[in-house]
Protein backbone atom coordinates (compact mmCIF):
# COMPACT_ATOMS: atom_id res chain seq x y z
CA UNK A 1 0.00 0.00 0.00
CA UNK A 2 1.33 3.47 -0.89
CA UNK A 3 1.23 6.08 1.84
CA UNK A 4 1.62 9.57 0.37
CA UNK A 5 2.53 12.28 2.88
CA UNK A 6 -0.23 14.70 3.78
CA UNK A 7 0.28 18.36 3.06
CA UNK A 8 0.28 19.01 6.76
CA UNK A 9 2.99 16.48 7.60
CA UNK A 10 5.38 17.93 10.12
CA UNK A 11 8.34 17.05 12.27
CA UNK A 12 8.92 18.97 15.45
CA UNK A 13 11.23 18.23 18.35
CA UNK A 14 9.63 18.37 21.72
CA UNK A 15 10.42 17.41 25.30
CA UNK A 16 8.36 16.22 28.22
CA UNK A 17 9.31 16.05 31.87
CA UNK A 18 7.77 12.61 32.47
CA UNK A 19 10.09 11.29 29.77
CA UNK A 20 13.21 12.24 31.75
CA UNK A 21 14.52 14.64 29.12
CA UNK A 22 14.90 11.97 26.44
CA UNK A 23 15.08 13.31 22.86
CA UNK A 24 11.74 13.33 21.04
CA UNK A 25 10.53 14.09 17.55
CA UNK A 26 6.91 14.09 16.44
CA UNK A 27 5.87 13.42 12.86
CA UNK A 28 2.24 13.63 11.72
CA UNK A 29 1.48 11.80 8.52
CA UNK A 30 -1.53 10.13 6.88
CA UNK A 31 -3.69 10.75 9.93
CA UNK A 32 -1.20 9.16 12.33
CA UNK A 33 0.82 11.00 14.96
CA UNK A 34 4.19 9.29 15.43
CA UNK A 35 6.10 10.12 18.61
CA UNK A 36 9.71 9.03 18.08
CA UNK A 37 11.37 8.49 21.44
CA UNK A 38 15.18 8.41 21.21
CA UNK A 39 16.77 6.20 23.85
CA UNK A 40 20.21 5.17 25.05
CA UNK A 41 20.61 1.40 25.02
CA UNK A 42 22.54 1.43 28.31
CA UNK A 43 20.56 3.94 30.36
CA UNK A 44 18.18 3.40 33.26
CA UNK A 45 16.70 6.83 32.47
CA UNK A 46 15.68 5.51 29.03
CA UNK A 47 13.98 2.51 30.63
CA UNK A 48 12.06 4.82 32.96
CA UNK A 49 11.14 7.12 30.06
CA UNK A 50 9.74 4.26 28.00
CA UNK A 51 7.62 3.01 30.86
CA UNK A 52 6.37 6.51 31.67
CA UNK A 53 5.40 7.13 28.03
CA UNK A 54 3.42 3.90 27.69
CA UNK A 55 1.85 4.21 31.14
CA UNK A 56 0.60 7.70 30.24
CA UNK A 57 -2.13 6.13 28.10
CA UNK A 58 -1.46 8.61 25.29
CA UNK A 59 -0.69 5.97 22.66
CA UNK A 60 -2.74 3.25 21.02
CA UNK A 61 0.23 1.34 19.53
CA UNK A 62 3.91 0.86 20.26
CA UNK A 63 6.70 0.32 17.70
CA UNK A 64 10.12 -0.95 18.77
CA UNK A 65 13.57 -1.01 17.17
CA UNK A 66 13.77 -4.80 17.26
CA UNK A 67 13.37 -7.76 14.92
CA UNK A 68 11.91 -11.11 16.05
CA UNK A 69 15.33 -12.65 16.58
CA UNK A 70 16.63 -9.86 18.80
CA UNK A 71 13.38 -9.82 20.78
CA UNK A 72 13.71 -13.54 21.38
CA UNK A 73 17.30 -13.15 22.59
CA UNK A 74 16.17 -10.43 25.04
CA UNK A 75 13.14 -12.28 26.39
CA UNK A 76 14.10 -15.94 26.01
CA UNK A 77 17.68 -16.60 27.19
CA UNK A 78 17.30 -20.34 26.52
CA UNK A 79 16.50 -19.86 22.82
CA UNK A 80 20.16 -20.43 21.96
CA UNK A 81 20.00 -23.92 23.45
CA UNK A 82 17.38 -24.92 20.88
CA UNK A 83 19.61 -24.04 17.94
CA UNK A 84 20.42 -26.80 15.44
CA UNK A 85 24.16 -26.25 14.97
CA UNK A 86 24.39 -28.82 12.16
CA UNK A 87 21.71 -26.95 10.21
CA UNK A 88 23.63 -23.70 10.70
CA UNK A 89 26.75 -25.33 9.25
CA UNK A 90 25.02 -26.94 6.30
CA UNK A 91 23.20 -23.73 5.35
CA UNK A 92 26.44 -21.75 5.34
CA UNK A 93 25.41 -19.48 8.22
CA UNK A 94 28.47 -20.05 10.39
CA UNK A 95 29.76 -16.50 9.94
CA UNK A 96 26.36 -15.06 10.82
CA UNK A 97 26.19 -17.23 13.93
CA UNK A 98 29.63 -15.96 14.95
CA UNK A 99 28.51 -12.35 14.41
CA UNK A 100 25.50 -12.90 16.68
CA UNK A 101 27.80 -14.37 19.32
CA UNK A 102 30.02 -11.30 19.07
CA UNK A 103 27.00 -9.04 19.59
CA UNK A 104 25.89 -11.12 22.59
CA UNK A 105 29.38 -11.03 24.10
CA UNK A 106 29.55 -7.24 23.67
CA UNK A 107 26.17 -6.83 25.33
CA UNK A 108 27.22 -9.11 28.18
CA UNK A 109 30.33 -7.02 28.86
CA UNK A 110 28.23 -3.85 28.91
CA UNK A 111 25.72 -5.40 31.31
CA UNK A 112 28.43 -6.52 33.71
CA UNK A 113 30.20 -3.16 33.59
CA UNK A 114 27.18 -0.85 33.81
CA UNK A 115 24.62 -2.94 35.65
CA UNK A 116 22.07 -2.29 32.89
CA UNK A 117 21.17 -4.90 30.28
CA UNK A 118 21.79 -3.39 26.81
CA UNK A 119 18.47 -3.01 25.03
CA UNK A 120 16.54 -3.21 28.30
CA UNK A 121 14.46 -0.18 27.29
CA UNK A 122 13.36 -2.00 24.12
CA UNK A 123 12.46 -5.07 26.15
CA UNK A 124 10.58 -2.82 28.60
CA UNK A 125 8.59 -1.30 25.72
CA UNK A 126 7.38 -4.72 24.62
CA UNK A 127 6.60 -5.81 28.18
CA UNK A 128 4.67 -2.63 28.99
CA UNK A 129 2.70 -2.86 25.74
CA UNK A 130 1.77 -6.46 26.49
CA UNK A 131 0.76 -5.57 30.05
CA UNK A 132 -1.62 -2.89 28.76
CA UNK A 133 -2.91 -4.98 25.83
CA UNK A 134 -1.51 -2.47 23.36
CA UNK A 135 -0.51 -3.71 19.90
CA UNK A 136 3.25 -3.59 19.44
CA UNK A 137 5.20 -3.77 16.20
CA UNK A 138 8.80 -4.87 15.59
CA UNK A 139 10.02 -2.47 12.93
CA UNK A 140 13.73 -3.21 12.58
CA UNK A 141 15.35 -5.30 9.86
CA UNK A 142 16.54 -8.81 10.73
CA UNK A 143 20.14 -8.72 11.97
CA UNK A 144 21.25 -11.39 9.52
CA UNK A 145 20.12 -9.32 6.54
CA UNK A 146 21.88 -6.24 7.88
CA UNK A 147 25.10 -8.21 8.39
CA UNK A 148 24.99 -9.82 4.95
CA UNK A 149 24.27 -6.53 3.16
CA UNK A 150 27.10 -4.85 5.06
CA UNK A 151 29.56 -7.60 4.14
CA UNK A 152 28.66 -7.58 0.45
CA UNK A 153 29.55 -3.88 0.25
CA UNK A 154 33.05 -4.44 1.60
CA UNK A 155 36.09 -5.58 -0.32
CA UNK A 156 38.23 -8.51 0.69
CA UNK A 157 40.26 -6.41 3.12
CA UNK A 158 37.15 -4.89 4.67
CA UNK A 159 35.62 -8.30 5.23
CA UNK A 160 38.87 -9.54 6.77
CA UNK A 161 38.97 -6.58 9.17
CA UNK A 162 35.33 -7.13 10.08
CA UNK A 163 35.96 -10.82 10.71
CA UNK A 164 38.92 -9.96 12.92
CA UNK A 165 36.75 -7.47 14.79
CA UNK A 166 34.10 -10.12 15.36
CA UNK A 167 36.71 -12.49 16.79
CA UNK A 168 38.10 -9.78 19.06
CA UNK A 169 34.59 -8.90 20.24
CA UNK A 170 34.01 -12.52 21.26
CA UNK A 171 37.23 -12.99 23.24
CA UNK A 172 37.91 -9.48 24.56
CA UNK A 173 37.20 -9.17 28.28
CA UNK A 174 38.55 -5.67 28.89
CA UNK A 175 36.29 -2.94 30.16
CA UNK A 176 34.58 -0.89 27.49
CA UNK A 177 36.00 2.64 27.42
CA UNK A 178 34.09 5.68 28.56
CA UNK A 179 34.25 7.18 25.07
CA UNK A 180 32.62 4.07 23.58
CA UNK A 181 29.91 4.12 26.25
CA UNK A 182 29.17 7.79 25.55
CA UNK A 183 28.92 7.03 21.83
CA UNK A 184 26.53 4.19 22.56
CA UNK A 185 24.28 6.47 24.58
CA UNK A 186 23.66 8.52 21.47
CA UNK A 187 24.19 5.83 18.87
CA UNK A 188 23.16 2.33 17.95
CA UNK A 189 23.90 -1.10 19.43
CA UNK A 190 24.70 -2.82 16.14
CA UNK A 191 26.99 0.01 15.06
CA UNK A 192 28.86 -0.07 18.37
CA UNK A 193 29.23 -3.85 18.36
CA UNK A 194 31.17 -3.73 15.07
CA UNK A 195 33.88 -1.87 16.97
CA UNK A 196 36.38 0.80 16.00
CA UNK A 197 37.32 -0.95 12.75
CA UNK A 198 33.90 0.06 11.37
CA UNK A 199 33.90 3.64 12.62
CA UNK A 200 35.20 5.12 9.39
CA UNK A 201 33.56 2.77 6.90
CA UNK A 202 30.87 4.47 4.79
CA UNK A 203 29.74 1.06 3.52
CA UNK A 204 29.10 -0.25 7.02
CA UNK A 205 27.41 2.96 8.11
CA UNK A 206 25.08 2.80 5.10
CA UNK A 207 23.97 -0.77 5.89
CA UNK A 208 23.97 -0.61 9.68
CA UNK A 209 22.41 2.82 10.22
CA UNK A 210 21.11 4.64 7.13
CA UNK A 211 19.36 1.66 5.53
CA UNK A 212 17.69 0.75 8.79
CA UNK A 213 16.37 4.32 9.15
CA UNK A 214 14.58 3.92 5.81
CA UNK A 215 13.45 0.39 6.65
CA UNK A 216 11.93 1.36 10.00
CA UNK A 217 10.27 4.43 8.48
CA UNK A 218 8.63 2.19 5.85
CA UNK A 219 7.31 -0.12 8.57
CA UNK A 220 5.96 2.83 10.52
CA UNK A 221 4.16 4.16 7.45
CA UNK A 222 2.39 0.83 7.11
CA UNK A 223 0.78 1.39 10.51
CA UNK A 224 -1.51 3.98 8.92
CA UNK A 225 -3.62 1.08 7.69
CA UNK A 226 -3.76 -0.67 11.06
CA UNK A 227 -6.16 1.77 12.70
CA UNK A 228 -3.53 3.28 14.99
CA UNK A 229 -3.65 7.04 15.39
CA UNK A 230 -1.05 7.74 18.10
CA UNK A 231 2.06 5.59 17.81
CA UNK A 232 5.03 5.59 20.17
CA UNK A 233 8.20 4.47 18.39
CA UNK A 234 11.06 3.50 20.71
CA UNK A 235 14.38 3.69 18.84
CA UNK A 236 18.03 4.35 19.58
CA UNK A 237 18.84 8.06 19.70
CA UNK A 238 21.23 7.67 16.77
CA UNK A 239 18.30 6.80 14.50
CA UNK A 240 16.13 9.75 15.47
CA UNK A 241 17.14 12.35 12.80
CA UNK A 242 17.22 9.92 9.86
CA UNK A 243 14.07 8.10 10.86
CA UNK A 244 12.12 11.34 11.25
CA UNK A 245 13.34 12.60 7.87
CA UNK A 246 12.39 9.41 6.01
CA UNK A 247 9.07 9.17 7.79
CA UNK A 248 8.29 12.74 6.78
CA UNK A 249 9.64 12.77 3.21
CA UNK A 250 9.65 9.27 1.65
CA UNK A 251 6.99 8.68 -0.98
CA UNK A 252 7.98 5.29 -2.41
CA UNK A 253 5.59 2.44 -1.47
CA UNK A 254 6.59 0.87 1.83
CA UNK A 255 6.59 -2.62 0.29
CA UNK A 256 9.00 -1.49 -2.41
CA UNK A 257 11.35 0.06 0.16
CA UNK A 258 11.41 -3.12 2.23
CA UNK A 259 11.93 -5.32 -0.81
CA UNK A 260 14.88 -3.20 -1.91
CA UNK A 261 16.47 -3.17 1.56
CA UNK A 262 15.97 -6.90 2.14
CA UNK A 263 17.59 -7.99 -1.12
CA UNK A 264 21.03 -9.57 -1.02
CA UNK A 265 23.03 -9.88 -4.20
CA UNK A 266 23.67 -13.45 -5.13
CA UNK A 267 27.25 -14.49 -5.50
CA UNK A 268 28.57 -14.39 -9.02
CA UNK A 269 27.09 -17.36 -10.83
CA UNK A 270 30.41 -18.26 -12.39
CA UNK A 271 33.19 -19.06 -9.86
CA UNK A 272 36.14 -17.74 -11.82
CA UNK A 273 38.68 -18.15 -9.03
CA UNK A 274 37.69 -21.75 -8.30
CA UNK A 275 37.70 -22.56 -12.00
CA UNK A 276 41.12 -20.98 -12.45
CA UNK A 277 42.51 -22.89 -9.47
CA UNK A 278 41.04 -26.17 -10.73
CA UNK A 279 42.50 -25.60 -14.21
CA UNK A 280 45.89 -24.76 -12.69
CA UNK A 281 46.00 -27.77 -10.37
CA UNK A 282 44.57 -30.38 -12.71
CA UNK A 283 46.52 -28.93 -15.63
CA UNK A 284 49.67 -29.07 -13.53
CA UNK A 285 49.06 -32.73 -12.78
CA UNK A 286 48.50 -33.48 -16.47
CA UNK A 287 51.59 -31.51 -17.51
CA UNK A 288 53.66 -33.35 -14.92
CA UNK A 289 52.55 -36.78 -16.12
CA UNK A 290 53.01 -35.79 -19.77
CA UNK A 291 56.39 -34.07 -19.52
CA UNK A 292 57.98 -35.80 -16.54
CA UNK A 293 56.36 -39.18 -16.60
CA UNK A 294 54.79 -41.17 -13.79
CA UNK A 295 57.26 -40.10 -11.12
CA UNK A 296 56.86 -36.34 -11.68
CA UNK A 297 53.08 -36.52 -12.06
CA UNK A 298 52.65 -38.66 -8.96
CA UNK A 299 54.98 -36.35 -7.04
CA UNK A 300 52.85 -33.33 -7.90
CA UNK A 301 49.69 -35.08 -6.75
CA UNK A 302 51.34 -36.14 -3.49
CA UNK A 303 52.66 -32.61 -2.91
CA UNK A 304 49.18 -31.12 -3.35
CA UNK A 305 47.46 -33.69 -1.15
CA UNK A 306 50.02 -33.38 1.63
CA UNK A 307 50.16 -29.56 1.53
CA UNK A 308 46.40 -29.05 1.66
CA UNK A 309 45.40 -32.21 3.52
CA UNK A 310 47.96 -31.99 6.29
CA UNK A 311 47.45 -28.27 6.93
CA UNK A 312 43.66 -28.63 6.88
CA UNK A 313 43.90 -31.58 9.26
CA UNK A 314 46.36 -29.65 11.44
CA UNK A 315 43.85 -26.80 11.77
CA UNK A 316 41.18 -29.29 12.80
CA UNK A 317 43.56 -30.94 15.28
CA UNK A 318 44.49 -27.58 16.83
CA UNK A 319 40.76 -26.97 17.29
CA UNK A 320 40.57 -30.20 19.31
CA UNK A 321 38.68 -32.09 16.63
CA UNK A 322 37.64 -35.73 16.93
CA UNK A 323 40.04 -38.13 15.11
CA UNK A 324 37.36 -38.74 12.47
CA UNK A 325 36.89 -34.98 12.04
CA UNK A 326 40.63 -34.66 11.49
CA UNK A 327 40.47 -37.48 8.94
CA UNK A 328 37.53 -35.75 7.21
CA UNK A 329 39.55 -32.52 7.05
CA UNK A 330 42.52 -34.37 5.53
CA UNK A 331 40.35 -36.00 2.86
CA UNK A 332 38.30 -32.90 2.07
CA UNK A 333 41.04 -30.26 1.99
CA UNK A 334 42.69 -31.35 -1.30
CA UNK A 335 39.27 -31.54 -3.04
CA UNK A 336 37.12 -28.69 -1.74
CA UNK A 337 39.26 -25.82 -3.11
CA UNK A 338 38.46 -27.18 -6.59
CA UNK A 339 34.68 -27.20 -6.03
CA UNK A 340 32.69 -23.96 -5.51
CA UNK A 341 29.97 -25.58 -3.38
CA UNK A 342 32.22 -27.38 -0.90
CA UNK A 343 34.29 -26.16 2.04
CA UNK A 344 36.66 -28.26 4.09
CA UNK A 345 35.80 -26.33 7.26
CA UNK A 346 32.11 -27.06 6.82
CA UNK A 347 32.72 -30.78 6.22
CA UNK A 348 34.99 -31.25 9.23
CA UNK A 349 32.68 -29.14 11.46
CA UNK A 350 29.61 -31.15 10.42
CA UNK A 351 31.46 -34.38 11.23
CA UNK A 352 32.52 -32.92 14.57
CA UNK A 353 28.97 -31.79 15.40
CA UNK A 354 27.59 -35.20 14.46
CA UNK A 355 30.10 -37.14 16.55
CA UNK A 356 30.14 -34.73 19.48
CA UNK A 357 26.71 -33.12 19.47
CA UNK A 358 26.76 -30.10 21.80
CA UNK A 359 24.85 -30.40 25.04
CA UNK A 360 22.25 -28.06 26.48
CA UNK A 361 24.89 -26.90 28.95
CA UNK A 362 27.29 -26.03 26.11
CA UNK A 363 24.75 -23.68 24.57
CA UNK A 364 23.85 -22.07 27.88
CA UNK A 365 27.53 -21.48 28.75
CA UNK A 366 28.54 -20.39 25.25
CA UNK A 367 28.39 -16.62 25.79
CA UNK A 368 30.70 -16.92 28.81
CA UNK A 369 33.04 -19.56 27.41
CA UNK A 370 33.88 -17.69 24.20
CA UNK A 371 35.32 -14.86 26.27
CA UNK A 372 38.21 -17.04 27.47
CA UNK A 373 40.83 -18.92 25.46
CA UNK A 374 40.28 -22.18 27.34
CA UNK A 375 36.53 -21.83 26.95
CA UNK A 376 36.78 -22.20 23.16
CA UNK A 377 38.18 -25.71 23.57
CA UNK A 378 36.02 -26.62 26.58
CA UNK A 379 32.67 -25.66 25.06
CA UNK A 380 31.24 -28.06 22.46
CA UNK A 381 29.63 -25.33 20.33
CA UNK A 382 32.68 -23.07 20.41
CA UNK A 383 34.93 -26.00 19.50
CA UNK A 384 32.81 -26.68 16.39
CA UNK A 385 33.15 -23.04 15.32
CA UNK A 386 36.88 -23.20 15.98
CA UNK A 387 37.02 -26.38 13.91
CA UNK A 388 35.32 -24.61 11.00
CA UNK A 389 37.58 -21.55 11.05
CA UNK A 390 40.92 -23.30 11.68
CA UNK A 391 40.28 -26.09 9.16
CA UNK A 392 39.34 -23.48 6.55
CA UNK A 393 42.43 -21.43 7.40
CA UNK A 394 44.70 -24.48 7.23
CA UNK A 395 43.28 -25.44 3.85
CA UNK A 396 43.72 -21.91 2.51
CA UNK A 397 47.37 -21.86 3.59
CA UNK A 398 47.78 -25.32 2.07
CA UNK A 399 46.41 -24.11 -1.28
CA UNK A 400 49.03 -21.39 -1.50
CA UNK A 401 51.79 -23.69 -0.25
CA UNK A 402 50.83 -26.50 -2.61
CA UNK A 403 50.44 -24.11 -5.53
CA UNK A 404 53.89 -22.58 -5.00
CA UNK A 405 55.47 -26.02 -4.71
CA UNK A 406 53.78 -27.07 -7.94
CA UNK A 407 55.10 -23.98 -9.71
CA UNK A 408 58.56 -24.69 -8.40
CA UNK A 409 58.46 -28.28 -9.65
CA UNK A 410 57.06 -27.42 -13.07
CA UNK A 411 59.31 -24.45 -13.81
CA UNK A 412 62.27 -25.08 -11.50
DAFEN-V898633 format. One line per field, one symbol per residue. phi: phi as a letter, one per 20 degrees, with the letter a starting at -180 (. if undefined). A space follows every 10 residues. Layout:
BEGIN
phi=???
END
This chain:
BEGIN
phi=.edefffegb cbfbcbgfel mffccdcdbl mddddedecd fccfffffff ffffffmecd acdcfbdgff ffffdcfeff fefefffgff emdfffffff ffffffffff fffdmcfgnf ffffffffff fdlefccede fgggffffff ffeefgffff ffffffffff dfcfffffff fffffdcbff ffffnffdfd dgfffgfedf ffgfffffff ffffeenfcc dedecfgfeg fffffffedf cfggffffgf edfcfffgfd ffffffffff ffffgfffff ednfffffff ffgfffffff ffffgffffm ffgfffffff ffgfeffecf ddbfffffff fffffcffeg ffffegfeff ecffffefef ffffffggff ffffffffff ffffffffff df
END
